[in-house]
Amino acid sequence: MYRPLAAHLWEVETKRSTSAVAALEIAGPEHYQRSVGTEDIVGCQPWVTALKLVHLGGPTIKVKEPILLDPVVAAAVDAFTDLINSSTRLSDSRDRSTVLDGLTKLRKAGHHFDPEDLLAGALARNWRGDAAVQLKDLASEVNAGKRKRFTEQLRSDVVENWRKEAH
């Protein structure tokens, strides 16, 4: 791909038959800031971080390490990975409710998460691209304080369990 948009990369990650991708002139946040002056565009950075790509030349995109700074949030994404069927995306109401329930409980317990980092974390855990994007979108809505409808799927002490797993 030449100068792919991030959306093109998520689409490639949705295809299970893809064995390799060569992306030329991809851009990360520092490239957008330099050329456009926009600070909130991350471009392809989550994809690069998730897959720890081989850099062959040109400007580099910084890989975030660890992908998810909060180990409790990382434990939650591990749990989501085990609990949901990412091949159906988050279109199943129980899977969507599980993720919304978990994200809401994390926020109420004082844990913060960057939706773009959740996207990278999901891709690194082998989620399909479209499912990872849905996770990012749900996280953005939870962070924005939008009241989302969901059925509680997780135990009330789930965040405490994730804290134990994280340490």
DSSP file (Angstrom, degrees, kcal/mol; ACC not computed):
  #  RESIDUE AA STRUCTURE BP1 BP2  ACC     N-H-->O    O-->H-N    N-H-->O    O-->H-N    TCO  KAPPA ALPHA  PHI   PSI    X-CA   Y-CA   Z-CA
    1    1 A M              0   0    0      0, 0.0    23,-3.1     0, 0.0     2,-0.6   0.000 360.0 360.0 360.0 141.0    0.0    0.0    0.0
    2    2 A Y  B     -a   24   0A   0      1,-0.2    23,-0.2    21,-0.2    21,-0.1  -0.943 360.0 -19.3-110.8 122.8    1.2    3.5   -0.8
    3    3 A R  S    S-     0   0    0     21,-3.3    -1,-0.2    -2,-0.6    22,-0.1   0.924  86.6-166.5  47.7  56.5    0.3    6.2    1.8
    4    4 A P        -     0   0    0      0, 0.0    23,-0.3     0, 0.0     2,-0.2  -0.400  18.2-122.8 -72.1 147.3   -2.6    4.1    3.3
    5    5 A L    >>  -     0   0    0      1,-0.1     4,-1.3    -2,-0.1     3,-1.0  -0.542  29.4-110.5 -76.8 155.0   -5.1    5.7    5.5
    6    6 A A  H 3> S+     0   0    0      1,-0.3     4,-2.0     2,-0.2     3,-0.4   0.885 119.1  61.1 -55.6 -38.3   -5.4    4.1    8.9
    7    7 A A  H 3> S+     0   0    0      1,-0.2     4,-1.8     2,-0.2    -1,-0.3   0.835  99.8  55.2 -59.1 -33.2   -8.8    2.8    8.0
    8    8 A H  H <> S+     0   0    0     -3,-1.0     4,-1.9     1,-0.2    -1,-0.2   0.881 106.7  50.5 -67.0 -36.8   -7.2    0.8    5.1
    9    9 A L  H  X S+     0   0    0     -4,-1.3     4,-2.0    -3,-0.4    -2,-0.2   0.890 108.4  50.9 -69.2 -38.7   -4.9   -0.8    7.6
   10   10 A W  H  X S+     0   0    0     -4,-2.0     4,-0.7     1,-0.2   119,-0.3   0.887 109.0  53.1 -65.0 -36.0   -7.8   -1.8    9.9
   11   11 A E  H >X S+     0   0    0     -4,-1.8     4,-0.9     1,-0.2     3,-0.8   0.905 107.2  50.6 -65.0 -40.6   -9.5   -3.3    6.9
   12   12 A V  H >< S+     0   0    0     -4,-1.9     3,-0.7     1,-0.2     6,-0.3   0.894 106.5  55.4 -61.9 -39.3   -6.4   -5.4    6.1
   13   13 A E  H 3< S+     0   0    0     -4,-2.0   116,-0.3     1,-0.2    -1,-0.2   0.661 100.7  60.7 -69.4 -14.0   -6.4   -6.6    9.7
   14   14 A T  H << S+     0   0    0     -3,-0.8     2,-0.4    -4,-0.7    -1,-0.2   0.787  88.5  83.4 -79.5 -29.2  -10.0   -7.8    9.2
   15   15 A K    X<  -     0   0    0     -4,-0.9     3,-0.5    -3,-0.7   114,-0.0  -0.625  62.6-163.3 -78.6 126.2   -8.9  -10.2    6.4
   16   16 A R  T 3  S+     0   0    0     -2,-0.4    -1,-0.1     1,-0.2    -3,-0.0   0.619  83.4  64.6 -83.7 -12.8   -7.7  -13.5    7.7
   17   17 A S  T 3  S+     0   0    0      2,-0.0     2,-0.3     0, 0.0    -1,-0.2   0.557  72.6 109.6 -89.5  -7.2   -6.0  -14.4    4.4
   18   18 A T    <   +     0   0    0     -3,-0.5     3,-0.1    -6,-0.3     0, 0.0  -0.539  38.0 175.9 -72.2 126.1   -3.4  -11.6    4.4
   19   19 A S        +     0   0    0     -2,-0.3     2,-0.3     1,-0.3    -1,-0.2   0.683  64.7   6.3-103.2 -22.5    0.1  -13.0    5.1
   20   20 A A        -     0   0    0      2,-0.0     2,-0.4     0, 0.0    -1,-0.3  -0.990  55.9-159.7-158.2 152.6    2.1   -9.8    4.7
   21   21 A V        -     0   0    0     -2,-0.3     2,-0.6    -3,-0.1    -3,-0.0  -0.999   2.5-163.8-135.9 132.0    1.6   -6.1    4.2
   22   22 A A        -     0   0    0     -2,-0.4     2,-0.5     2,-0.0    -2,-0.0  -0.973  14.3-172.5-113.4 116.7    4.1   -3.5    2.8
   23   23 A A        -     0   0    0     -2,-0.6     2,-0.4   -21,-0.1     3,-0.3  -0.946   4.9-160.3-114.6 123.1    3.1    0.0    3.6
   24   24 A L  B     +a    2   0A   0    -23,-3.1   -21,-3.3    -2,-0.5    -2,-0.0  -0.855  68.3   2.0-106.7 135.9    5.0    2.9    2.2
   25   25 A E  S    S+     0   0    0     -2,-0.4     2,-0.2   -23,-0.2    -1,-0.2   0.925  78.5 172.3  58.1  51.4    4.9    6.4    3.5
   26   26 A I        -     0   0    0     -3,-0.3     2,-0.4    33,-0.1    -1,-0.2  -0.599  20.6-138.9 -84.3 154.8    2.7    5.8    6.5
   27   27 A A        -     0   0    0    -23,-0.3    17,-3.0    -2,-0.2    18,-0.3  -0.918  15.8-168.7-123.4 141.8    2.3    8.6    8.9
   28   28 A G    >>  -     0   0    0     -2,-0.4     4,-1.7    15,-0.2     3,-0.7  -0.477  48.4 -79.2-111.4-173.2    2.1    8.8   12.7
   29   29 A P  H 3> S+     0   0    0      0, 0.0     4,-2.4     0, 0.0     5,-0.2   0.863 126.3  54.7 -61.0 -38.1    1.2   11.7   15.0
   30   30 A E  H 3> S+     0   0    0      1,-0.2     4,-1.7     2,-0.2     5,-0.1   0.822 107.0  51.8 -67.8 -28.0    4.5   13.5   14.8
   31   31 A H  H <> S+     0   0    0     -3,-0.7     4,-2.3     2,-0.2     5,-0.3   0.887 110.3  47.8 -73.4 -38.9    4.2   13.6   11.0
   32   32 A Y  H  X>S+     0   0    0     -4,-1.7     4,-3.3     2,-0.2     5,-1.6   0.906 110.9  51.5 -66.0 -40.8    0.7   15.1   11.1
   33   33 A Q  H  <5S+     0   0    0     -4,-2.4    -1,-0.2     4,-0.2    -2,-0.2   0.905 112.9  45.8 -62.4 -40.7    1.8   17.7   13.6
   34   34 A R  H  <5S+     0   0    0     -4,-1.7    -1,-0.2    -5,-0.2    -2,-0.2   0.899 124.8  30.0 -70.1 -40.9    4.7   18.7   11.4
   35   35 A S  H  <5S+     0   0    0     -4,-2.3    -2,-0.2    -5,-0.1    -3,-0.2   0.800 138.8  16.1 -92.9 -29.1    2.7   18.9    8.2
   36   36 A V  T  <5S-     0   0    0     -4,-3.3    -3,-0.2    -5,-0.3    -2,-0.1   0.665  88.4-128.0-117.0 -26.0   -0.8   19.9    9.3
   37   37 A G      < +     0   0    0     -5,-1.6     2,-0.5     1,-0.3    -4,-0.2   0.617  60.1 139.4  84.7  12.3   -0.4   21.1   12.9
   38   38 A T        -     0   0    0     -6,-0.8    -1,-0.3     1,-0.1     3,-0.2  -0.798  33.1-171.4 -94.4 128.5   -3.0   18.8   14.2
   39   39 A E  S    S+     0   0    0     -2,-0.5    -1,-0.1     1,-0.2    -6,-0.1   0.691  76.0  58.1 -93.0 -19.6   -2.2   17.3   17.6
   40   40 A D  S    S+     0   0    0     -8,-0.1     2,-0.5    -7,-0.0    -1,-0.2   0.386  78.8  99.3 -97.4   6.1   -5.0   14.7   18.0
   41   41 A I        +     0   0    0     -3,-0.2    -9,-0.2   -12,-0.2    -8,-0.2  -0.812  41.9 177.8 -93.6 125.5   -4.5   12.7   14.8
   42   42 A V    >   -     0   0    0     -2,-0.5     3,-1.9     1,-0.2    -1,-0.1   0.621  14.9-176.2-101.8 -14.9   -2.5    9.5   15.5
   43   43 A G  T 3   -     0   0    0      1,-0.2   -15,-0.2   -15,-0.2    -1,-0.2  -0.317  66.8 -15.5  58.3-129.2   -2.6    8.1   11.9
   44   44 A C  T 3> S+     0   0    0    -17,-3.0     4,-2.2     1,-0.2     3,-0.5   0.331 102.5 109.2 -92.7   5.5   -1.0    4.6   11.7
   45   45 A Q  H <> S+     0   0    0     -3,-1.9     4,-2.7   -18,-0.3    19,-0.2   0.869  75.9  52.1 -54.8 -44.0    0.7    4.7   15.1
   46   46 A P  H  > S+     0   0    0      0, 0.0     4,-2.6     0, 0.0    -1,-0.2   0.890 110.5  49.5 -61.3 -36.6   -1.6    2.1   16.8
   47   47 A W  H  > S+     0   0    0     -3,-0.5     4,-2.1     2,-0.2    -2,-0.2   0.921 112.5  46.7 -65.9 -45.0   -1.0   -0.3   13.9
   48   48 A V  H  X>S+     0   0    0     -4,-2.2     4,-1.4     1,-0.2     5,-0.8   0.921 114.8  47.5 -62.9 -44.7    2.8    0.1   14.1
   49   49 A T  H  <5S+     0   0    0     -4,-2.7     3,-0.2    -5,-0.2    -2,-0.2   0.925 112.5  48.6 -62.7 -45.8    2.7   -0.3   17.9
   50   50 A A  H  <5S+     0   0    0     -4,-2.6    -1,-0.2     1,-0.2    -2,-0.2   0.890 121.1  33.3 -63.8 -41.5    0.5   -3.4   17.8
   51   51 A L  H  <5S-     0   0    0     -4,-2.1    -1,-0.2    -5,-0.2    -2,-0.2   0.510  92.8-137.1 -98.6  -5.0    2.5   -5.3   15.2
   52   52 A K  T  <5 -     0   0    0     -4,-1.4    -3,-0.2    -3,-0.2    -4,-0.1   0.953  36.4-153.4  45.8  62.8    6.0   -4.0   16.0
   53   53 A L      < -     0   0    0     -5,-0.8     2,-0.6     1,-0.1    -1,-0.1  -0.121  15.8-105.3 -70.1 159.4    6.8   -3.6   12.3
   54   54 A V        -     0   0    0      2,-0.0     2,-0.6     1,-0.0    -1,-0.1  -0.767  33.2-144.8 -83.6 122.3   10.1   -3.8   10.6
   55   55 A H        +     0   0    0     -2,-0.6     3,-0.1     1,-0.1     5,-0.1  -0.807  20.0 179.4 -93.6 123.0   11.1   -0.3    9.6
   56   56 A L        -     0   0    0     -2,-0.6     2,-0.3     1,-0.3    -1,-0.1   0.555  56.4 -49.8-102.7 -10.0   13.0   -0.2    6.3
   57   57 A G  S    S+     0   0    0      2,-0.1    -1,-0.3     1,-0.1     0, 0.0  -0.855  88.0  62.2 157.0 169.2   13.6    3.6    6.0
   58   58 A G  S    S-     0   0    0     -2,-0.3    -1,-0.1    -3,-0.1     2,-0.0  -0.269  95.8 -12.3  82.0-172.3   12.3    7.1    6.1
   59   59 A P  S    S-     0   0    0      0, 0.0     2,-0.2     0, 0.0   -33,-0.1  -0.341  74.1-131.9 -62.3 138.8   10.7    8.8    9.1
   60   60 A T        -     0   0    0     -5,-0.1     2,-0.5    -2,-0.0   -32,-0.1  -0.623   3.1-136.7 -93.8 153.1   10.0    6.4   11.9
   61   61 A I        -     0   0    0     -2,-0.2     2,-0.1   -34,-0.1   -34,-0.0  -0.944  32.0-115.5-106.3 125.0    6.8    6.1   13.9
   62   62 A K        -     0   0    0     -2,-0.5     2,-0.5     1,-0.1   -13,-0.2  -0.372  22.6-138.7 -65.2 130.6    7.4    5.8   17.6
   63   63 A V        -     0   0    0     -2,-0.1     2,-0.4   -15,-0.1    -1,-0.1  -0.782  16.6-130.9 -88.5 129.2    6.3    2.4   19.0
   64   64 A K        -     0   0    0     -2,-0.5     3,-0.1   -19,-0.2     4,-0.1  -0.680  22.7-142.1 -81.7 130.8    4.6    2.8   22.4
   65   65 A E  S    S+     0   0    0     -2,-0.4     2,-0.2     1,-0.3     4,-0.0  -0.949  88.3  25.7-140.3 117.5    6.0    0.4   25.0
   66   66 A P  S    S-     0   0    0      0, 0.0    -1,-0.3     0, 0.0     3,-0.1   0.590  85.3-148.1 -73.7 161.4    4.1   -0.8   26.9
   67   67 A I  S    S+     0   0    0      1,-0.2     2,-0.6    -2,-0.2    54,-0.1   0.944  91.0  37.2 -63.0 -47.8    1.1   -0.5   24.6
   68   68 A L  S    S-     0   0    0      1,-0.1    -1,-0.2    52,-0.1     6,-0.1  -0.926  73.1-162.2-108.8 113.5   -1.3    0.0   27.5
   69   69 A L  S    S+     0   0    0     -2,-0.6    -1,-0.1    -3,-0.1    -2,-0.1   0.854  76.3  67.9 -65.6 -37.2    0.3    2.0   30.3
   70   70 A D  S  > S-     0   0    0     42,-0.2     4,-2.0     1,-0.2     3,-0.4  -0.762  71.2-155.7 -88.0 114.3   -2.1    1.0   33.0
   71   71 A P  H  > S+     0   0    0      0, 0.0     4,-2.0     0, 0.0    -1,-0.2   0.771  94.0  58.0 -62.8 -24.7   -1.6   -2.7   33.7
   72   72 A V  H  > S+     0   0    0      2,-0.2     4,-1.9     1,-0.2     5,-0.1   0.897 106.3  48.0 -70.5 -40.0   -5.2   -3.0   35.0
   73   73 A V  H  > S+     0   0    0     -3,-0.4     4,-2.4     2,-0.2    -1,-0.2   0.897 110.2  52.8 -64.7 -39.9   -6.5   -1.8   31.7
   74   74 A A  H  X S+     0   0    0     -4,-2.0     4,-2.2     1,-0.2    -2,-0.2   0.906 108.0  50.6 -61.5 -41.3   -4.2   -4.3   30.0
   75   75 A A  H  X S+     0   0    0     -4,-2.0     4,-2.2     1,-0.2    -1,-0.2   0.876 109.1  52.4 -63.7 -36.7   -5.7   -7.1   32.2
   76   76 A A  H  X S+     0   0    0     -4,-1.9     4,-2.9     2,-0.2    -2,-0.2   0.917 108.4  49.0 -64.8 -43.4   -9.2   -5.9   31.1
   77   77 A V  H  X S+     0   0    0     -4,-2.4     4,-2.4     2,-0.2    -2,-0.2   0.885 109.6  53.0 -65.1 -37.0   -8.3   -6.1   27.4
   78   78 A D  H  X S+     0   0    0     -4,-2.2     4,-1.8     2,-0.2    -1,-0.2   0.924 110.7  47.5 -59.4 -43.5   -7.0   -9.6   28.1
   79   79 A A  H  X S+     0   0    0     -4,-2.2     4,-2.2     2,-0.2    -2,-0.2   0.922 110.4  50.6 -64.8 -44.4  -10.3  -10.5   29.7
   80   80 A F  H  X S+     0   0    0     -4,-2.9     4,-2.6     1,-0.2    -1,-0.2   0.914 107.8  54.9 -58.0 -41.7  -12.3   -8.9   26.8
   81   81 A T  H  < S+     0   0    0     -4,-2.4     5,-0.2     1,-0.2    -1,-0.2   0.886 113.0  41.7 -60.0 -40.1  -10.1  -11.0   24.4
   82   82 A D  H  < S+     0   0    0     -4,-1.8    -1,-0.2     1,-0.1    -2,-0.2   0.804 119.1  45.0 -75.6 -29.6  -11.1  -14.2   26.2
   83   83 A L  H  < S+     0   0    0     -4,-2.2     2,-0.2    -5,-0.1    -2,-0.2   0.784 105.0  58.6 -90.1 -29.1  -14.7  -13.3   26.7
   84   84 A I  S  < S-     0   0    0     -4,-2.6     2,-0.9    -5,-0.2     3,-0.1  -0.611  74.6-124.1-106.4 163.2  -15.8  -11.9   23.3
   85   85 A N    >   -     0   0    0     -2,-0.2     3,-1.4     4,-0.2     7,-0.2  -0.863  24.2-173.0-101.1  97.6  -15.9  -13.3   19.8
   86   86 A S  G >  S+     0   0    0     -2,-0.9     3,-1.2     1,-0.3    45,-0.2   0.676  76.8  71.6 -71.3 -14.3  -13.9  -10.8   17.8
   87   87 A S  G 3  S+     0   0    0      1,-0.3    -1,-0.3     2,-0.1     3,-0.1   0.776 101.3  45.0 -71.5 -22.9  -14.8  -12.4   14.5
   88   88 A T  G X  S-     0   0    0     -3,-1.4     3,-1.4     1,-0.4     4,-0.3   0.263 108.8-139.3 -96.6  11.3  -18.4  -11.1   14.9
   89   89 A R  T <   -     0   0    0     -3,-1.2    -1,-0.4     1,-0.2     3,-0.3  -0.293  50.6 -53.4  61.0-151.3  -17.0   -7.8   15.9
   90   90 A L  T 3  S+     0   0    0      1,-0.2    -1,-0.2    40,-0.1     6,-0.1  -0.055 107.2 110.2-107.5  31.9  -18.9   -6.2   18.8
   91   91 A S    <   +     0   0    0     -3,-1.4     2,-0.4     4,-0.1    -1,-0.2   0.757  52.5  91.0 -78.1 -24.5  -22.2   -6.6   17.0
   92   92 A D  S  > S-     0   0    0     -3,-0.3     4,-2.6    -4,-0.3     5,-0.2  -0.592  79.7-137.4 -70.0 128.4  -23.4   -9.3   19.4
   93   93 A S  H  > S+     0   0    0     -2,-0.4     4,-2.3     1,-0.2    58,-0.3   0.821 101.0  52.7 -62.1 -32.6  -25.2   -7.4   22.1
   94   94 A R  H  > S+     0   0    0      2,-0.2     4,-2.4     1,-0.2    -1,-0.2   0.915 111.5  45.6 -70.0 -41.0  -23.7   -9.5   24.9
   95   95 A D  H  > S+     0   0    0      2,-0.2     4,-2.3     1,-0.2    -2,-0.2   0.930 114.3  48.2 -65.6 -44.4  -20.1   -8.9   23.6
   96   96 A R  H  X S+     0   0    0     -4,-2.6     4,-2.7     1,-0.2     5,-0.2   0.915 112.9  48.9 -60.9 -43.5  -20.8   -5.2   23.3
   97   97 A S  H  X S+     0   0    0     -4,-2.3     4,-3.0    -5,-0.2    56,-0.3   0.883 108.2  54.4 -64.1 -39.2  -22.4   -5.1   26.8
   98   98 A T  H  X S+     0   0    0     -4,-2.4     4,-2.5     2,-0.2    -2,-0.2   0.941 112.6  42.6 -59.5 -47.8  -19.3   -6.9   28.2
   99   99 A V  H  X S+     0   0    0     -4,-2.3     4,-2.9     2,-0.2     5,-0.3   0.934 116.4  46.8 -67.1 -46.3  -16.9   -4.4   26.8
  100  100 A L  H  X S+     0   0    0     -4,-2.7     4,-2.5     2,-0.2     5,-0.2   0.911 112.6  50.6 -62.2 -41.6  -19.1   -1.4   27.7
  101  101 A D  H  X S+     0   0    0     -4,-3.0     4,-2.4    -5,-0.2    -2,-0.2   0.936 113.5  45.5 -60.0 -47.5  -19.6   -2.8   31.2
  102  102 A G  H  X S+     0   0    0     -4,-2.5     4,-2.4    -5,-0.2    -2,-0.2   0.923 114.0  47.0 -64.2 -45.7  -15.9   -3.3   31.6
  103  103 A L  H  X S+     0   0    0     -4,-2.9     4,-2.3     1,-0.2    -1,-0.2   0.906 113.3  49.4 -63.7 -41.1  -14.9    0.1   30.3
  104  104 A T  H  X S+     0   0    0     -4,-2.5     4,-2.5    -5,-0.3    -1,-0.2   0.915 111.4  48.6 -64.2 -43.5  -17.5    1.8   32.4
  105  105 A K  H  X S+     0   0    0     -4,-2.4     4,-1.6    -5,-0.2    -2,-0.2   0.882 110.0  52.6 -65.6 -37.9  -16.3    0.0   35.6
  106  106 A L  H  <>S+     0   0    0     -4,-2.4     5,-2.7     2,-0.2    -2,-0.2   0.944 111.3  46.2 -60.7 -47.6  -12.7    0.9   34.8
  107  107 A R  H ><5S+     0   0    0     -4,-2.3     3,-1.6     1,-0.2    -2,-0.2   0.914 111.4  51.0 -62.7 -43.4  -13.6    4.6   34.5
  108  108 A K  H 3<5S+     0   0    0     -4,-2.5    -1,-0.2     1,-0.3    -2,-0.2   0.807 107.6  54.5 -64.4 -28.5  -15.7    4.6   37.7
  109  109 A A  T 3<5S-     0   0    0     -4,-1.6    -1,-0.3    -5,-0.2    -2,-0.2   0.402 125.4-102.5 -85.9   2.7  -12.8    3.0   39.5
  110  110 A G  T < 5S+     0   0    0     -3,-1.6     2,-0.4     1,-0.3    -3,-0.2   0.592  74.5 139.4  91.4  11.3  -10.4    5.8   38.4
  111  111 A H      < -     0   0    0     -5,-2.7     2,-0.3    -6,-0.2    -1,-0.3  -0.728  36.6-153.4 -91.6 139.9   -8.6    4.0   35.6
  112  112 A H        -     0   0    0     -2,-0.4     2,-0.4     2,-0.0   -42,-0.2  -0.850  12.0-176.1-113.0 146.9   -7.9    6.0   32.4
  113  113 A F        -     0   0    0     -2,-0.3     3,-0.1    26,-0.1   -45,-0.0  -1.000  24.0-133.8-144.3 143.1   -7.4    4.6   28.9
  114  114 A D     >  -     0   0    0     -2,-0.4     4,-2.2     1,-0.1     3,-0.5  -0.856  17.5-142.7 -93.6 122.6   -6.5    6.1   25.6
  115  115 A P  H  > S+     0   0    0      0, 0.0     4,-2.1     0, 0.0    -1,-0.1   0.856 101.7  53.6 -55.1 -36.9   -8.8    4.7   22.9
  116  116 A E  H  > S+     0   0    0      2,-0.2     4,-2.2     1,-0.2     5,-0.1   0.873 108.2  49.9 -66.6 -36.0   -6.0    4.6   20.3
  117  117 A D  H  > S+     0   0    0     -3,-0.5     4,-2.9     2,-0.2    -1,-0.2   0.869 108.3  53.0 -69.5 -35.9   -3.9    2.5   22.8
  118  118 A L  H  X S+     0   0    0     -4,-2.2     4,-2.6     2,-0.2    -2,-0.2   0.900 107.5  52.5 -63.0 -39.9   -6.9    0.2   23.2
  119  119 A L  H  X S+     0   0    0     -4,-2.1     4,-2.4     2,-0.2    -2,-0.2   0.947 112.2  44.3 -58.2 -49.9   -7.0   -0.2   19.5
  120  120 A A  H  X S+     0   0    0     -4,-2.2     4,-2.5     1,-0.2    -2,-0.2   0.906 113.0  52.1 -62.9 -41.8   -3.3   -1.1   19.4
  121  121 A G  H  X S+     0   0    0     -4,-2.9     4,-1.0     2,-0.2    -1,-0.2   0.890 110.3  48.0 -62.5 -39.9   -3.7   -3.4   22.4
  122  122 A A  H  <>S+     0   0    0     -4,-2.6     5,-2.4     2,-0.2     3,-0.4   0.920 111.9  49.0 -67.3 -43.5   -6.6   -5.2   20.7
  123  123 A L  H ><5S+     0   0    0     -4,-2.4     3,-1.8     1,-0.2    -2,-0.2   0.902 108.5  53.9 -61.6 -40.2   -4.7   -5.6   17.4
  124  124 A A  H 3<5S+     0   0    0     -4,-2.5    -1,-0.2     1,-0.3    -2,-0.2   0.767 105.6  54.4 -65.0 -24.4   -1.7   -6.9   19.3
  125  125 A R  T 3<5S-     0   0    0     -4,-1.0    -1,-0.3    -3,-0.4    -2,-0.2   0.167 126.1-103.0 -95.4  16.9   -4.0   -9.5   20.9
  126  126 A N  T < 5 +     0   0    0     -3,-1.8    -3,-0.2     1,-0.2     2,-0.1   0.748  64.4 159.6  72.2  27.8   -5.0  -10.6   17.4
  127  127 A W      < -     0   0    0     -5,-2.4    -1,-0.2    -6,-0.1     2,-0.1  -0.498  50.0-100.3 -71.6 150.3   -8.4   -8.9   17.3
  128  128 A R     >  -     0   0    0     -2,-0.1     4,-2.4   -42,-0.1  -114,-0.3  -0.417  35.0-112.9 -64.9 150.5   -9.8   -8.4   13.8
  129  129 A G  H  > S+     0   0    0   -119,-0.3     4,-2.1  -116,-0.3  -118,-0.2   0.882 114.6  48.6 -56.5 -44.2   -9.3   -4.8   12.6
  130  130 A D  H  > S+     0   0    0   -120,-0.3     4,-1.9     1,-0.2    -1,-0.2   0.861 111.5  50.1 -69.0 -33.6  -13.0   -3.9   12.6
  131  131 A A  H  > S+     0   0    0    -45,-0.2     4,-2.1     2,-0.2    -1,-0.2   0.904 110.1  50.7 -68.1 -40.6  -13.5   -5.3   16.1
  132  132 A A  H  X S+     0   0    0     -4,-2.4     4,-2.2     1,-0.2    -2,-0.2   0.884 109.4  51.0 -63.7 -38.7  -10.5   -3.3   17.4
  133  133 A V  H  X S+     0   0    0     -4,-2.1     4,-2.6     2,-0.2    -1,-0.2   0.891 108.0  52.4 -66.1 -38.9  -11.9   -0.1   15.8
  134  134 A Q  H  X S+     0   0    0     -4,-1.9     4,-2.6     2,-0.2    -2,-0.2   0.899 107.6  52.0 -63.9 -39.0  -15.2   -0.7   17.5
  135  135 A L  H  X S+     0   0    0     -4,-2.1     4,-2.5     2,-0.2    -2,-0.2   0.938 110.4  48.7 -59.4 -46.7  -13.4   -1.1   20.9
  136  136 A K  H  X S+     0   0    0     -4,-2.2     4,-2.3     1,-0.2    -2,-0.2   0.917 111.7  49.3 -58.4 -45.0  -11.7    2.2   20.2
  137  137 A D  H  X S+     0   0    0     -4,-2.6     4,-2.0     2,-0.2    -1,-0.2   0.907 111.4  48.0 -64.6 -42.2  -15.0    3.9   19.3
  138  138 A L  H  X S+     0   0    0     -4,-2.6     4,-2.5     1,-0.2    -1,-0.2   0.913 111.4  51.2 -63.6 -41.8  -16.7    2.6   22.4
  139  139 A A  H  X S+     0   0    0     -4,-2.5     4,-2.7     1,-0.2    -2,-0.2   0.890 108.2  52.4 -63.0 -39.3  -13.8    3.7   24.6
  140  140 A S  H  X S+     0   0    0     -4,-2.3     4,-1.8     2,-0.2    -1,-0.2   0.906 110.7  47.6 -62.2 -41.4  -14.0    7.2   23.0
  141  141 A E  H  <>S+     0   0    0     -4,-2.0     5,-2.3     2,-0.2     4,-0.3   0.900 112.2  48.6 -68.3 -40.7  -17.7    7.4   23.8
  142  142 A V  H ><5S+     0   0    0     -4,-2.5     3,-1.4     1,-0.2    -2,-0.2   0.927 111.8  50.1 -63.8 -44.2  -17.2    6.2   27.4
  143  143 A N  H 3<5S+     0   0    0     -4,-2.7    -1,-0.2     1,-0.3    -2,-0.2   0.843 106.8  55.5 -61.6 -33.5  -14.4    8.8   27.8
  144  144 A A  T 3<5S-     0   0    0     -4,-1.8    -1,-0.3    -5,-0.2    -2,-0.2   0.507 117.9-114.0 -78.9  -3.4  -16.6   11.5   26.5
  145  145 A G  T < 5 +     0   0    0     -3,-1.4     2,-0.2    -4,-0.3    -3,-0.2   0.622  58.0 160.8  82.8  12.6  -19.2   10.7   29.1
  146  146 A K      < -     0   0    0     -5,-2.3     2,-0.8    -6,-0.2    -1,-0.3  -0.477  42.5-125.0 -68.6 135.1  -21.8    9.4   26.7
  147  147 A R        -     0   0    0     -2,-0.2     2,-0.4     2,-0.0    -1,-0.1  -0.732  32.1-167.6 -83.6 112.1  -24.4    7.2   28.5
  148  148 A K        -     0   0    0     -2,-0.8     2,-0.4   -48,-0.1   -10,-0.0  -0.806  18.9-123.9-102.8 141.2  -24.4    4.0   26.6
  149  149 A R        +     0   0    0     -2,-0.4     2,-0.3     2,-0.0   -49,-0.1  -0.694  46.8 143.3 -83.3 132.0  -27.1    1.3   27.1
  150  150 A F        -     0   0    0     -2,-0.4     2,-0.5   -50,-0.1   -56,-0.1  -0.980  48.3-115.6-160.0 160.3  -25.8   -2.1   28.0
  151  151 A T        -     0   0    0     -2,-0.3   -50,-0.2   -58,-0.3     2,-0.1  -0.877  43.9-106.6 -98.8 130.0  -26.7   -5.1   30.2
  152  152 A E        +     0   0    0     -2,-0.5   -54,-0.1     1,-0.2   -55,-0.1  -0.368  46.4 165.6 -59.4 126.6  -24.3   -5.7   33.0
  153  153 A Q        +     0   0    0    -56,-0.3     2,-0.3    -2,-0.1    -1,-0.2   0.569  51.1  69.2-115.0 -19.6  -22.3   -8.8   32.1
  154  154 A L  S    S-     0   0    0      1,-0.1     4,-0.0   -56,-0.1     0, 0.0  -0.725  86.3 -99.5-110.3 153.0  -19.4   -8.6   34.6
  155  155 A R    >   -     0   0    0     -2,-0.3     3,-1.6     1,-0.1     4,-0.2  -0.260  33.9-115.5 -64.1 155.4  -19.2   -9.1   38.3
  156  156 A S  T 3  S+     0   0    0      1,-0.3     3,-0.3     2,-0.1     4,-0.2   0.763 115.5  51.2 -66.0 -24.0  -19.2   -6.0   40.4
  157  157 A D  T 3> S+     0   0    0      1,-0.2     4,-1.9     2,-0.1    -1,-0.3   0.171  74.3 112.9 -97.9  18.4  -15.7   -6.9   41.7
  158  158 A V  H <> S+     0   0    0     -3,-1.6     4,-2.4     1,-0.2    -1,-0.2   0.867  73.8  53.5 -61.5 -38.1  -14.2   -7.4   38.2
  159  159 A V  H  > S+     0   0    0     -3,-0.3     4,-2.3     1,-0.2    -1,-0.2   0.910 107.5  51.7 -64.7 -39.9  -11.9   -4.3   38.5
  160  160 A E  H  > S+     0   0    0      2,-0.2     4,-1.9     1,-0.2    -1,-0.2   0.896 109.7  49.9 -61.9 -39.2  -10.5   -5.7   41.7
  161  161 A N  H  X S+     0   0    0     -4,-1.9     4,-2.2     2,-0.2    -2,-0.2   0.902 109.6  50.7 -65.1 -40.7   -9.8   -9.0   40.0
  162  162 A W  H  X S+     0   0    0     -4,-2.4     4,-2.1     1,-0.2    -2,-0.2   0.870 107.6  54.4 -64.7 -35.4   -8.1   -7.2   37.1
  163  163 A R  H  X S+     0   0    0     -4,-2.3     4,-0.9     2,-0.2    -1,-0.2   0.909 108.3  48.4 -63.6 -41.4   -5.9   -5.3   39.7
  164  164 A K  H >< S+     0   0    0     -4,-1.9     3,-0.6     1,-0.2    -2,-0.2   0.910 111.9  49.3 -64.6 -41.9   -4.8   -8.6   41.2
  165  165 A E  H 3< S+     0   0    0     -4,-2.2    -1,-0.2     1,-0.2    -2,-0.2   0.865 107.8  55.4 -63.1 -36.3   -4.0  -10.0   37.8
  166  166 A A  H 3<        0   0    0     -4,-2.1    -1,-0.2     1,-0.2    -2,-0.2   0.711 360.0 360.0 -72.7 -20.3   -2.0   -6.9   36.9
  167  167 A H    <<        0   0    0     -4,-0.9    -1,-0.2    -3,-0.6    -2,-0.2   0.404 360.0 360.0-116.9 360.0    0.2   -7.2   40.0
